[in-house]
């Protein structure tokens, strides 16, 4: 009896994890496309990008918007 309960819980857990509704998936894709990235023009921190405009923490220059193709998929917050 306990094995059946444990197996059922495992199946339920596996079935529910990672499933997104169509609405959730569409929202994330739209957000990723419209997201702007900013980077230091002097590349003080290499390829590091920021989600918001501001100043480079190293050289204090204004961050510039970079094209989406140039950015890495993991934006760092400052």
C-alpha positions as CSV (number, residue, x, y, z in Angstrom):
1,X,0.0,0.0,0.0
2,X,2.8,2.4,0.9
3,X,4.6,1.7,-2.3
4,X,1.5,2.6,-4.3
5,X,1.2,5.9,-2.5
6,X,4.8,6.8,-2.9
7,X,4.7,5.8,-6.6
8,X,1.6,8.0,-7.1
9,X,3.2,11.0,-5.4
10,X,6.3,10.6,-7.5
11,X,4.3,10.4,-10.7
12,X,2.2,13.4,-9.7
13,X,5.4,15.4,-8.8
14,X,7.0,14.5,-12.1
15,X,3.9,15.4,-14.1
16,X,3.5,18.8,-12.5
17,X,7.1,19.9,-12.5
18,X,8.2,22.0,-15.5
19,X,4.8,22.3,-17.0
20,X,3.9,25.9,-18.1
21,X,0.6,27.0,-19.4
22,X,0.5,28.6,-22.9
23,X,-0.1,32.0,-21.3
24,X,3.0,31.7,-19.0
25,X,5.2,30.6,-22.0
26,X,3.9,33.4,-24.2
27,X,4.5,36.0,-21.5
28,X,8.1,35.0,-21.0
29,X,8.9,34.9,-24.7
30,X,7.5,38.4,-25.2
31,X,9.4,39.7,-22.2
32,X,12.7,38.3,-23.4
33,X,12.3,39.9,-26.9
34,X,11.5,43.4,-25.5
35,X,14.2,43.4,-22.8
36,X,17.0,45.9,-23.2
37,X,20.6,45.2,-22.1
38,X,23.2,47.7,-21.2
39,X,27.0,47.4,-21.0
40,X,30.1,49.5,-20.4
41,X,31.5,51.0,-23.6
42,X,35.0,50.4,-22.3
43,X,34.2,46.7,-21.5
44,X,35.6,47.1,-18.0
45,X,33.9,43.9,-16.9
46,X,34.2,42.0,-20.2
47,X,30.8,40.9,-21.6
48,X,28.8,41.7,-18.5
49,X,25.5,43.3,-19.1
50,X,22.9,45.0,-17.0
51,X,19.1,45.1,-17.2
52,X,18.9,48.9,-16.5
53,X,20.8,51.9,-17.7
54,X,23.2,53.5,-15.3
55,X,26.9,54.0,-14.7
56,X,29.7,51.4,-14.9
57,X,30.7,50.5,-11.3
58,X,34.4,50.3,-12.4
59,X,35.0,53.4,-14.7
60,X,31.8,55.3,-13.9
61,X,31.0,55.8,-17.6
62,X,27.3,55.7,-18.7
63,X,26.2,52.2,-19.7
64,X,25.2,52.0,-23.4
65,X,22.4,49.9,-24.8
66,X,23.7,46.9,-26.7
67,X,22.0,45.0,-29.5
68,X,20.3,41.8,-28.4
69,X,22.5,39.6,-30.6
70,X,25.6,40.9,-28.8
71,X,24.3,40.1,-25.3
72,X,24.6,36.9,-23.3
73,X,21.3,35.3,-22.1
74,X,22.1,35.9,-18.4
75,X,21.9,39.6,-17.5
76,X,23.5,40.7,-14.3
77,X,21.8,43.1,-12.0
78,X,23.9,45.9,-10.5
